[in-house]
Amino acid sequence: MENASKALIIAGAILISILLISVGVMVMNSATDVTGQSAEAMQDAGIQAFNAKFVDYQGSQKGSVVRQLRDKINTNNATSDHQVAFTIGGADGSSVTIKSTSTYEVKLTYGTGDDAGYITAIDATPKGSSGGSGD
């Protein structure tokens, strides 16, 4: 009888040990999920902060505003890992003169792959026949 009670005590201790190990594994998995979600949230916040520098320029803009945008892109490209290409009507934006009084349609392009979510290109297309040349 004494051996049977010891066997039951040992079996109970083994079951309690397995239960505690299972709870520990569940807690670790939950912590890993929370950590992954936090990393994703931080990355999303970084993307939003990066894009916020350029989003306000989208749409119809005067040439003087497009010049400010070009300066902001040049500063970004000199200081950031995420480069933004700038074109005016499809031509390289650094070599085209922007006329202050002209109106431009600014369109943003978002990246894929490693740059997914980031603005990677901005095109300012002159509206009408008066855009893009002169000063």
Secondary structure, DSSP 4 states (H G I P E B T S, - for coil): -HHHHHHHHHHHHHHHHHHHHHHHHHHHHHHHHHHHHHHHHHHHHHHHHHHHHHHTT-EEEEHHHHHHHHHHHHHHHHH-SS--EEEETTEETTSSPPPTTSEEEEEEEEB-GGGBTSEEEEEEEEPTTS-SS--
